[in-house]
Amino acid sequence: MNLLYRLLLVYLTATPTLAQLNESDTTLVQLRASLTGNVQQGNVDVTTVRGKLDFTLSPVRDWVFKSQNSSLYQSFYSTKADNDLFSRNYVYFRPWQRVYPFGIGYVSTNFRRSIDVRYFIGAGSSVQLINSRQHVLKASAGAVYEETRFSASTFNEATYNGSSTIALWRATTWLGGWHYLLDNHLRLYYDAFWQPAFSDGANYRWQFDVGFDFPIWRGLAFNALYTYTHENVVVTQIKADDKILTLGLSYNLRKLHQQ
């Protein structure tokens, strides 16, 4: 079960934009959408349905709204293993500048980690360390207020035992970028974040992603993405680490502002 969750070998995706949406582009709309699935019966009984919708919208040039949304449902021998939703939303002001502010709001559920609902809201600023046609590197920092409601009340950190809700303030730092290599025949992209709690050094999480796009024909590309996640405070008997590898196809498209 764990291996099947961590290695999703079939992830065919029709995605009308780049593998990572860039809020600094002077673009009216960027969009990526996918719906994939896998059903096996017989010697192995597995059902997997995964959906994704990412977009940026810039109705006026100074403001950009970016939303990244995903869902995952999995069952093994009719036993539910995952039923997750994840929505990440940002508002940016003048993101083409070297330093620009943002507001952030996340909502998520995670059946495997016994998280009924988690949300956090906050603000911060980003800096463009490198921004060229071939190479982009950005960093950001901010603070968020987070509240998580679990379906259990005992944790690997006994400090939190007795309540199914954990609410606190976190610092959040992020680094990410992408590079066009081999005469634009390979696009490497990556990002990582670190979120420690202000009030408890043991309550932190981090994640990193690394992937690539390999163009095939007229905007169609093969892509792969590897994600590693660590959450240091978890419900008792839940593992702190998760890994997932996705492989698939992408199609790239952007709609520019009219001049």
Salt bridges, closest charged atoms under 4 A:
GLU23 OE1 - LYS66 NZ 3.06
GLU23 OE2 - LYS138 NZ 3.28
ASP25 OD2 - ARG254 NH1 2.87
ASP54 OD2 - ARG32 NH2 2.11
ASP54 OD2 - LYS52 NZ 3.66
ASP62 OD1 - ARG94 NE 3.46
ASP82 OD1 - ARG112 NE 3.22
GLU146 OE2 - ARG118 NE 3.93
GLU146 OE2 - ARG170 NE 3.15
GLU146 OE1 - ARG205 NH1 2.75
ASP213 OD2 - ARG187 NH1 3.52
GLU231 OE2 - ARG118 NH2 2.48
GLU231 OE2 - ARG205 NH2 3.29
ASP241 OD1 - HIS230 ND1 2.66
ASP242 OD2 - ARG113 NH2 3.01
